[in-house]
Amino acid sequence: QVKVVESGGGSVQTGGSLTLSCTVFGYTYSTYCMAWFRQGSDKERERVASIDGDGVAAYADSVKGRFTASKDKEKKTLSLQMNNLTPEDTDMYSCAIVIGSWCPPAARLFSYWGQGVQVTVSA
């Protein structure tokens, strides 16, 4: 059984930093994409950062230069270092995984999800 476990998150002031971590258990495929999403105000989740099966990272325009993702392929972990946080980053962040080299932009195409962690940034 596949289980996605997230940790990190919390509350910081504007300009602060947080690190999110995600570990996937029970996933047997060696080529996969892992990503962090946030819920956002719309119904569609926004893909914040991802690392594909070839180790290539991608970021939403809103977080480029501030967020850095790193993946340990063997341990199936994905970390997200978030710097210079603003109140607009306040959201529920969720980790997800899908088989294959490509990282789909749409949340509905990911196979397994964690419960999510809350990030709150105060002014």
Disulfide bonds with the S-S distance in Angstrom:
Cys22-Cys95 2.05
Cys33-Cys103 1.99
